[in-house]
Amino acid sequence: MLAKYIHDVNADYHRIRQQIPLGVLHTKTEYDRAVAVLDDILDEIGQQETHPLADLAETLALSIEA
């Protein structure tokens, strides 16, 4: 059961990574893309700390900061 769960999560994560540059940013292009995506997410969620995308925004911001 855990193997199927991991397989499903891996597929979902791959789809997310195609749109949102999570993880270590290696190039200026990746950095610029991450900043643009974060800006779009912040435009969507505004100041709603409980918005479902708030954790994603924070995670992406931490990647950008690093």
C-alpha positions in Angstrom: 0.0 0.0 0.0 2.8 2.4 0.9 4.5 1.8 -2.5 1.4 2.8 -4.4 1.0 5.9 -2.3 4.6 6.9 -3.0 4.1 6.2 -6.7 1.0 8.4 -6.8 2.6 11.2 -4.8 5.7 11.0 -7.1 3.4 11.4 -10.2 1.6 14.4 -8.5 4.9 16.0 -7.4 6.3 15.7 -10.9 3.3 17.5 -12.3 3.6 20.2 -9.7 7.3 20.6 -10.3 6.6 21.3 -14.0 4.6 24.4 -13.0 6.3 25.4 -9.7 10.1 25.4 -9.3 10.3 23.8 -5.8 13.6 22.8 -4.5 17.1 24.1 -5.0 17.3 26.8 -7.6 20.5 26.3 -9.6 20.3 29.1 -12.2 19.2 32.7 -12.5 16.5 31.5 -14.9 15.1 29.1 -12.2 15.3 31.9 -9.6 13.5 34.4 -11.8 10.8 31.8 -12.6 10.3 31.0 -8.9 9.9 34.7 -8.1 7.3 35.1 -10.8 5.4 32.1 -9.7 5.5 33.2 -6.1 4.2 36.6 -7.1 1.3 34.9 -8.9 0.5 32.8 -5.9 0.6 35.8 -3.6 -1.7 37.7 -5.9 -4.1 34.8 -5.6 -4.0 34.3 -1.9 -3.5 37.9 -0.7 -3.2 38.1 3.1 -5.1 34.9 3.7 -2.8 33.0 6.0 -5.2 30.0 6.0 -5.5 29.8 2.2 -4.7 26.3 0.9 -1.8 27.7 -1.1 -0.2 29.6 1.8 2.1 26.7 2.7 3.2 26.4 -0.9 3.9 30.1 -1.0 6.0 29.8 2.1 7.9 26.8 0.8 8.6 28.5 -2.5 9.7 31.7 -0.6 12.2 29.6 1.5 13.6 28.1 -1.7 14.1 31.6 -3.2 15.7 32.9 0.0 18.1 30.0 0.1 
